[in-house]
C-alpha cells in the first residue's frame, strides 16, 4: 500500500526529505533568530547549497495543494 502511495507522489523522495529538513530547520532558526531565516542562513544551517534550498522550497510549495472548493480566507464567518 505504501508503495502505491509513493508512486502517486510526483516529488522525488530525496527532495521530499530535504523539504522536511528545511521545514524543521526553518522552525529552529526562527526561534533562535526571532525572525524568518534567509535562504543563505538555511543553506548554512543545513550544509546545503542555495540551489538545493530553492529546490526544497519549491517542493514544499508544490506539495501544498489547495482545494478549489475551499474558501481562501481564514475567517469562514465572512460567508
Secondary structure, 3 states (H helix, E strand, C coil): CHHHHHHHCCCCHHHHHHHHHHHHHHHHHHHHHCCCCCHHHHHHHHCCCHHHHHHHHHHHHHHCCCCCCCCCCCCHHHC
